[in-house]
Amino acid sequence: MLGIAARPDHSPGRRWVSRQLLLKMHTMLFGEAELEPTEWGRLTALAHVHHCFGNKAESDAALARLIADHAADSAFQIAAIHGVRGETDAAFEWLDRAYAQHDSGLSLAYIEPSFRSLHGDPRWQALVDKVGFERS
């Protein structure tokens, strides 16, 4: 690290530091996800984190297990995973299920970052109206 501090413009040093930080973040994120005490929460976190790191097969596996074991109690979380993955139709299908199941998570849909990709879709405004969110 001394060489990096002495020469902050040193390209290989910055690249090395960024890679080390990414690896540390990777380890921390997966470690935290694995510590989640509820299965639905752990599977939700793993599906998100795997997706963010480009591990499609692992993200798919976590999502499939979440659907198989928790479709009746985690529709909002399943919708959020689809939303962050850009799977718009599936996200809206699961948001509709969350609404039908009176999923309390739906109260957070308006501020949930995973649904940002849905905001330009006409179905988003229909959901906002149906749930009764106040427009800002």
PyMOL commands that place a pseudoatom at each C-alpha (Angstrom):
pseudoatom trace, name=CA, resn=MET, resi=1, chain=A, elem=C, hetatm=0, pos=[0.000, 0.000, 0.000]
pseudoatom trace, name=CA, resn=LEU, resi=2, chain=A, elem=C, hetatm=0, pos=[2.951, 2.342, 0.528]
pseudoatom trace, name=CA, resn=GLY, resi=3, chain=A, elem=C, hetatm=0, pos=[3.545, 2.548, -3.214]
pseudoatom trace, name=CA, resn=ILE, resi=4, chain=A, elem=C, hetatm=0, pos=[-0.087, 3.527, -3.802]
pseudoatom trace, name=CA, resn=ALA, resi=5, chain=A, elem=C, hetatm=0, pos=[0.020, 6.301, -1.223]
pseudoatom trace, name=CA, resn=ALA, resi=6, chain=A, elem=C, hetatm=0, pos=[3.286, 7.601, -2.626]
pseudoatom trace, name=CA, resn=ARG, resi=7, chain=A, elem=C, hetatm=0, pos=[1.974, 7.517, -6.219]
pseudoatom trace, name=CA, resn=PRO, resi=8, chain=A, elem=C, hetatm=0, pos=[-1.839, 7.897, -6.233]
pseudoatom trace, name=CA, resn=ASP, resi=9, chain=A, elem=C, hetatm=0, pos=[-1.795, 8.207, -10.020]
pseudoatom trace, name=CA, resn=HIS, resi=10, chain=A, elem=C, hetatm=0, pos=[-0.229, 4.757, -10.333]
pseudoatom trace, name=CA, resn=SER, resi=11, chain=A, elem=C, hetatm=0, pos=[-2.763, 2.844, -12.462]
pseudoatom trace, name=CA, resn=PRO, resi=12, chain=A, elem=C, hetatm=0, pos=[-1.916, -0.765, -11.534]
pseudoatom trace, name=CA, resn=GLY, resi=13, chain=A, elem=C, hetatm=0, pos=[-2.130, 0.168, -7.859]
pseudoatom trace, name=CA, resn=ARG, resi=14, chain=A, elem=C, hetatm=0, pos=[-5.619, 1.639, -8.135]
pseudoatom trace, name=CA, resn=ARG, resi=15, chain=A, elem=C, hetatm=0, pos=[-6.786, -1.334, -10.143]
pseudoatom trace, name=CA, resn=TRP, resi=16, chain=A, elem=C, hetatm=0, pos=[-5.431, -3.683, -7.483]
pseudoatom trace, name=CA, resn=VAL, resi=17, chain=A, elem=C, hetatm=0, pos=[-7.117, -1.755, -4.664]
pseudoatom trace, name=CA, resn=SER, resi=18, chain=A, elem=C, hetatm=0, pos=[-10.457, -1.695, -6.489]
pseudoatom trace, name=CA, resn=ARG, resi=19, chain=A, elem=C, hetatm=0, pos=[-10.309, -5.459, -7.062]
pseudoatom trace, name=CA, resn=GLN, resi=20, chain=A, elem=C, hetatm=0, pos=[-9.482, -6.083, -3.402]
pseudoatom trace, name=CA, resn=LEU, resi=21, chain=A, elem=C, hetatm=0, pos=[-12.385, -3.890, -2.293]
pseudoatom trace, name=CA, resn=LEU, resi=22, chain=A, elem=C, hetatm=0, pos=[-14.739, -5.708, -4.653]
pseudoatom trace, name=CA, resn=LEU, resi=23, chain=A, elem=C, hetatm=0, pos=[-13.636, -9.088, -3.306]
pseudoatom trace, name=CA, resn=LYS, resi=24, chain=A, elem=C, hetatm=0, pos=[-14.087, -7.877, 0.253]
pseudoatom trace, name=CA, resn=MET, resi=25, chain=A, elem=C, hetatm=0, pos=[-17.563, -6.558, -0.565]
pseudoatom trace, name=CA, resn=HIS, resi=26, chain=A, elem=C, hetatm=0, pos=[-18.427, -9.855, -2.256]
pseudoatom trace, name=CA, resn=THR, resi=27, chain=A, elem=C, hetatm=0, pos=[-17.398, -11.787, 0.859]
pseudoatom trace, name=CA, resn=MET, resi=28, chain=A, elem=C, hetatm=0, pos=[-19.262, -9.428, 3.179]
pseudoatom trace, name=CA, resn=LEU, resi=29, chain=A, elem=C, hetatm=0, pos=[-22.486, -9.462, 1.140]
pseudoatom trace, name=CA, resn=PHE, resi=30, chain=A, elem=C, hetatm=0, pos=[-22.662, -13.227, 0.863]
pseudoatom trace, name=CA, resn=GLY, resi=31, chain=A, elem=C, hetatm=0, pos=[-21.707, -13.604, 4.515]
pseudoatom trace, name=CA, resn=GLU, resi=32, chain=A, elem=C, hetatm=0, pos=[-24.529, -11.312, 5.596]
pseudoatom trace, name=CA, resn=ALA, resi=33, chain=A, elem=C, hetatm=0, pos=[-27.018, -13.057, 3.303]
pseudoatom trace, name=CA, resn=GLU, resi=34, chain=A, elem=C, hetatm=0, pos=[-26.097, -16.442, 4.769]
pseudoatom trace, name=CA, resn=LEU, resi=35, chain=A, elem=C, hetatm=0, pos=[-26.621, -15.111, 8.315]
pseudoatom trace, name=CA, resn=GLU, resi=36, chain=A, elem=C, hetatm=0, pos=[-30.230, -14.095, 7.585]
pseudoatom trace, name=CA, resn=PRO, resi=37, chain=A, elem=C, hetatm=0, pos=[-32.241, -16.143, 10.111]
pseudoatom trace, name=CA, resn=THR, resi=38, chain=A, elem=C, hetatm=0, pos=[-35.368, -16.647, 8.007]
pseudoatom trace, name=CA, resn=GLU, resi=39, chain=A, elem=C, hetatm=0, pos=[-35.236, -18.902, 4.969]
pseudoatom trace, name=CA, resn=TRP, resi=40, chain=A, elem=C, hetatm=0, pos=[-37.325, -16.540, 2.819]
pseudoatom trace, name=CA, resn=GLY, resi=41, chain=A, elem=C, hetatm=0, pos=[-35.060, -13.629, 3.766]
pseudoatom trace, name=CA, resn=ARG, resi=42, chain=A, elem=C, hetatm=0, pos=[-31.892, -15.616, 3.094]
pseudoatom trace, name=CA, resn=LEU, resi=43, chain=A, elem=C, hetatm=0, pos=[-33.140, -16.809, -0.300]
pseudoatom trace, name=CA, resn=THR, resi=44, chain=A, elem=C, hetatm=0, pos=[-34.257, -13.294, -1.225]
pseudoatom trace, name=CA, resn=ALA, resi=45, chain=A, elem=C, hetatm=0, pos=[-30.876, -11.834, -0.288]
pseudoatom trace, name=CA, resn=LEU, resi=46, chain=A, elem=C, hetatm=0, pos=[-28.972, -14.574, -2.105]
pseudoatom trace, name=CA, resn=ALA, resi=47, chain=A, elem=C, hetatm=0, pos=[-31.039, -14.171, -5.271]
pseudoatom trace, name=CA, resn=HIS, resi=48, chain=A, elem=C, hetatm=0, pos=[-30.354, -10.412, -5.242]
pseudoatom trace, name=CA, resn=VAL, resi=49, chain=A, elem=C, hetatm=0, pos=[-26.652, -10.644, -4.432]
pseudoatom trace, name=CA, resn=HIS, resi=50, chain=A, elem=C, hetatm=0, pos=[-25.992, -13.432, -6.919]
pseudoatom trace, name=CA, resn=HIS, resi=51, chain=A, elem=C, hetatm=0, pos=[-27.768, -11.401, -9.598]
pseudoatom trace, name=CA, resn=CYS, resi=52, chain=A, elem=C, hetatm=0, pos=[-25.691, -8.301, -8.820]
pseudoatom trace, name=CA, resn=PHE, resi=53, chain=A, elem=C, hetatm=0, pos=[-22.480, -10.297, -9.167]
pseudoatom trace, name=CA, resn=GLY, resi=54, chain=A, elem=C, hetatm=0, pos=[-23.591, -11.914, -12.429]
pseudoatom trace, name=CA, resn=ASN, resi=55, chain=A, elem=C, hetatm=0, pos=[-24.138, -15.396, -11.010]
pseudoatom trace, name=CA, resn=LYS, resi=56, chain=A, elem=C, hetatm=0, pos=[-27.287, -16.155, -13.007]
pseudoatom trace, name=CA, resn=ALA, resi=57, chain=A, elem=C, hetatm=0, pos=[-27.515, -19.869, -12.204]
pseudoatom trace, name=CA, resn=GLU, resi=58, chain=A, elem=C, hetatm=0, pos=[-27.170, -19.259, -8.459]
pseudoatom trace, name=CA, resn=SER, resi=59, chain=A, elem=C, hetatm=0, pos=[-29.662, -16.386, -8.541]
pseudoatom trace, name=CA, resn=ASP, resi=60, chain=A, elem=C, hetatm=0, pos=[-32.106, -18.557, -10.495]
pseudoatom trace, name=CA, resn=ALA, resi=61, chain=A, elem=C, hetatm=0, pos=[-31.680, -21.407, -7.998]
pseudoatom trace, name=CA, resn=ALA, resi=62, chain=A, elem=C, hetatm=0, pos=[-32.345, -19.168, -4.986]
pseudoatom trace, name=CA, resn=LEU, resi=63, chain=A, elem=C, hetatm=0, pos=[-35.392, -17.652, -6.702]
pseudoatom trace, name=CA, resn=ALA, resi=64, chain=A, elem=C, hetatm=0, pos=[-36.743, -21.078, -7.693]
pseudoatom trace, name=CA, resn=ARG, resi=65, chain=A, elem=C, hetatm=0, pos=[-36.429, -22.317, -4.123]
pseudoatom trace, name=CA, resn=LEU, resi=66, chain=A, elem=C, hetatm=0, pos=[-38.064, -19.143, -2.788]
pseudoatom trace, name=CA, resn=ILE, resi=67, chain=A, elem=C, hetatm=0, pos=[-40.987, -19.671, -5.155]
pseudoatom trace, name=CA, resn=ALA, resi=68, chain=A, elem=C, hetatm=0, pos=[-41.251, -23.387, -4.336]
pseudoatom trace, name=CA, resn=ASP, resi=69, chain=A, elem=C, hetatm=0, pos=[-41.180, -22.896, -0.568]
pseudoatom trace, name=CA, resn=HIS, resi=70, chain=A, elem=C, hetatm=0, pos=[-42.580, -19.390, -0.014]
pseudoatom trace, name=CA, resn=ALA, resi=71, chain=A, elem=C, hetatm=0, pos=[-44.928, -18.388, -2.851]
pseudoatom trace, name=CA, resn=ALA, resi=72, chain=A, elem=C, hetatm=0, pos=[-47.754, -18.057, -0.330]
pseudoatom trace, name=CA, resn=ASP, resi=73, chain=A, elem=C, hetatm=0, pos=[-45.876, -15.745, 2.049]
pseudoatom trace, name=CA, resn=SER, resi=74, chain=A, elem=C, hetatm=0, pos=[-43.197, -13.944, 0.016]
pseudoatom trace, name=CA, resn=ALA, resi=75, chain=A, elem=C, hetatm=0, pos=[-44.873, -12.688, -3.156]
pseudoatom trace, name=CA, resn=PHE, resi=76, chain=A, elem=C, hetatm=0, pos=[-43.517, -9.177, -2.583]
pseudoatom trace, name=CA, resn=GLN, resi=77, chain=A, elem=C, hetatm=0, pos=[-39.942, -10.449, -2.270]
pseudoatom trace, name=CA, resn=ILE, resi=78, chain=A, elem=C, hetatm=0, pos=[-40.320, -12.608, -5.379]
pseudoatom trace, name=CA, resn=ALA, resi=79, chain=A, elem=C, hetatm=0, pos=[-41.622, -9.573, -7.279]
pseudoatom trace, name=CA, resn=ALA, resi=80, chain=A, elem=C, hetatm=0, pos=[-38.651, -7.530, -6.059]
pseudoatom trace, name=CA, resn=ILE, resi=81, chain=A, elem=C, hetatm=0, pos=[-36.181, -10.103, -7.352]
pseudoatom trace, name=CA, resn=HIS, resi=82, chain=A, elem=C, hetatm=0, pos=[-37.873, -10.089, -10.745]
pseudoatom trace, name=CA, resn=GLY, resi=83, chain=A, elem=C, hetatm=0, pos=[-37.885, -6.293, -10.684]
pseudoatom trace, name=CA, resn=VAL, resi=84, chain=A, elem=C, hetatm=0, pos=[-34.172, -5.945, -9.994]
pseudoatom trace, name=CA, resn=ARG, resi=85, chain=A, elem=C, hetatm=0, pos=[-33.458, -8.518, -12.701]
pseudoatom trace, name=CA, resn=GLY, resi=86, chain=A, elem=C, hetatm=0, pos=[-35.473, -6.490, -15.220]
pseudoatom trace, name=CA, resn=GLU, resi=87, chain=A, elem=C, hetatm=0, pos=[-38.111, -9.219, -15.620]
pseudoatom trace, name=CA, resn=THR, resi=88, chain=A, elem=C, hetatm=0, pos=[-41.003, -6.788, -15.853]
pseudoatom trace, name=CA, resn=ASP, resi=89, chain=A, elem=C, hetatm=0, pos=[-43.890, -9.134, -16.643]
pseudoatom trace, name=CA, resn=ALA, resi=90, chain=A, elem=C, hetatm=0, pos=[-42.947, -11.546, -13.866]
pseudoatom trace, name=CA, resn=ALA, resi=91, chain=A, elem=C, hetatm=0, pos=[-42.508, -8.656, -11.417]
pseudoatom trace, name=CA, resn=PHE, resi=92, chain=A, elem=C, hetatm=0, pos=[-46.025, -7.390, -12.115]
pseudoatom trace, name=CA, resn=GLU, resi=93, chain=A, elem=C, hetatm=0, pos=[-47.481, -10.913, -11.867]
pseudoatom trace, name=CA, resn=TRP, resi=94, chain=A, elem=C, hetatm=0, pos=[-45.955, -11.298, -8.411]
pseudoatom trace, name=CA, resn=LEU, resi=95, chain=A, elem=C, hetatm=0, pos=[-46.999, -7.792, -7.353]
pseudoatom trace, name=CA, resn=ASP, resi=96, chain=A, elem=C, hetatm=0, pos=[-50.566, -8.736, -8.291]
pseudoatom trace, name=CA, resn=ARG, resi=97, chain=A, elem=C, hetatm=0, pos=[-50.195, -11.890, -6.182]
pseudoatom trace, name=CA, resn=ALA, resi=98, chain=A, elem=C, hetatm=0, pos=[-48.834, -9.816, -3.306]
pseudoatom trace, name=CA, resn=TYR, resi=99, chain=A, elem=C, hetatm=0, pos=[-51.901, -7.578, -3.567]
pseudoatom trace, name=CA, resn=ALA, resi=100, chain=A, elem=C, hetatm=0, pos=[-54.271, -10.561, -3.625]
pseudoatom trace, name=CA, resn=GLN, resi=101, chain=A, elem=C, hetatm=0, pos=[-52.487, -12.102, -0.625]
pseudoatom trace, name=CA, resn=HIS, resi=102, chain=A, elem=C, hetatm=0, pos=[-52.594, -8.820, 1.339]
pseudoatom trace, name=CA, resn=ASP, resi=103, chain=A, elem=C, hetatm=0, pos=[-48.799, -9.012, 1.578]
pseudoatom trace, name=CA, resn=SER, resi=104, chain=A, elem=C, hetatm=0, pos=[-47.697, -6.275, 3.984]
pseudoatom trace, name=CA, resn=GLY, resi=105, chain=A, elem=C, hetatm=0, pos=[-44.505, -5.777, 1.978]
pseudoatom trace, name=CA, resn=LEU, resi=106, chain=A, elem=C, hetatm=0, pos=[-46.586, -4.157, -0.735]
pseudoatom trace, name=CA, resn=SER, resi=107, chain=A, elem=C, hetatm=0, pos=[-46.786, -1.040, 1.434]
pseudoatom trace, name=CA, resn=LEU, resi=108, chain=A, elem=C, hetatm=0, pos=[-43.079, -0.526, 0.611]
pseudoatom trace, name=CA, resn=ALA, resi=109, chain=A, elem=C, hetatm=0, pos=[-43.393, -0.987, -3.155]
pseudoatom trace, name=CA, resn=TYR, resi=110, chain=A, elem=C, hetatm=0, pos=[-43.351, 2.742, -3.892]
pseudoatom trace, name=CA, resn=ILE, resi=111, chain=A, elem=C, hetatm=0, pos=[-39.927, 3.175, -2.259]
pseudoatom trace, name=CA, resn=GLU, resi=112, chain=A, elem=C, hetatm=0, pos=[-38.425, -0.256, -3.019]
pseudoatom trace, name=CA, resn=PRO, resi=113, chain=A, elem=C, hetatm=0, pos=[-35.355, 0.285, -5.256]
pseudoatom trace, name=CA, resn=SER, resi=114, chain=A, elem=C, hetatm=0, pos=[-35.898, -3.081, -6.957]
pseudoatom trace, name=CA, resn=PHE, resi=115, chain=A, elem=C, hetatm=0, pos=[-38.971, -1.673, -8.671]
pseudoatom trace, name=CA, resn=ARG, resi=116, chain=A, elem=C, hetatm=0, pos=[-37.359, 1.399, -10.240]
pseudoatom trace, name=CA, resn=SER, resi=117, chain=A, elem=C, hetatm=0, pos=[-37.251, -0.394, -13.580]
pseudoatom trace, name=CA, resn=LEU, resi=118, chain=A, elem=C, hetatm=0, pos=[-41.047, -0.702, -13.440]
pseudoatom trace, name=CA, resn=HIS, resi=119, chain=A, elem=C, hetatm=0, pos=[-41.877, 2.977, -12.922]
pseudoatom trace, name=CA, resn=GLY, resi=120, chain=A, elem=C, hetatm=0, pos=[-42.108, 3.770, -16.645]
pseudoatom trace, name=CA, resn=ASP, resi=121, chain=A, elem=C, hetatm=0, pos=[-44.517, 0.920, -17.325]
pseudoatom trace, name=CA, resn=PRO, resi=122, chain=A, elem=C, hetatm=0, pos=[-48.256, 1.849, -17.414]
pseudoatom trace, name=CA, resn=ARG, resi=123, chain=A, elem=C, hetatm=0, pos=[-48.937, -1.088, -15.080]
pseudoatom trace, name=CA, resn=TRP, resi=124, chain=A, elem=C, hetatm=0, pos=[-46.906, 0.681, -12.385]
pseudoatom trace, name=CA, resn=GLN, resi=125, chain=A, elem=C, hetatm=0, pos=[-49.328, 3.611, -12.243]
pseudoatom trace, name=CA, resn=ALA, resi=126, chain=A, elem=C, hetatm=0, pos=[-52.247, 1.181, -12.166]
pseudoatom trace, name=CA, resn=LEU, resi=127, chain=A, elem=C, hetatm=0, pos=[-50.626, -0.572, -9.184]
pseudoatom trace, name=CA, resn=VAL, resi=128, chain=A, elem=C, hetatm=0, pos=[-49.953, 2.749, -7.448]
pseudoatom trace, name=CA, resn=ASP, resi=129, chain=A, elem=C, hetatm=0, pos=[-53.621, 3.690, -7.892]
pseudoatom trace, name=CA, resn=LYS, resi=130, chain=A, elem=C, hetatm=0, pos=[-54.877, 0.250, -6.786]
pseudoatom trace, name=CA, resn=VAL, resi=131, chain=A, elem=C, hetatm=0, pos=[-52.745, 0.185, -3.638]
pseudoatom trace, name=CA, resn=GLY, resi=132, chain=A, elem=C, hetatm=0, pos=[-53.604, 3.797, -2.881]
pseudoatom trace, name=CA, resn=PHE, resi=133, chain=A, elem=C, hetatm=0, pos=[-50.168, 5.401, -2.741]
pseudoatom trace, name=CA, resn=GLU, resi=134, chain=A, elem=C, hetatm=0, pos=[-50.285, 9.163, -2.722]
pseudoatom trace, name=CA, resn=ARG, resi=135, chain=A, elem=C, hetatm=0, pos=[-48.557, 10.700, -5.710]
pseudoatom trace, name=CA, resn=SER, resi=136, chain=A, elem=C, hetatm=0, pos=[-45.676, 13.027, -5.006]
for i in range(1, 136): cmd.bond("trace and resi %d" % i, "trace and resi %d" % (i + 1))
show_as sticks, trace
zoom trace
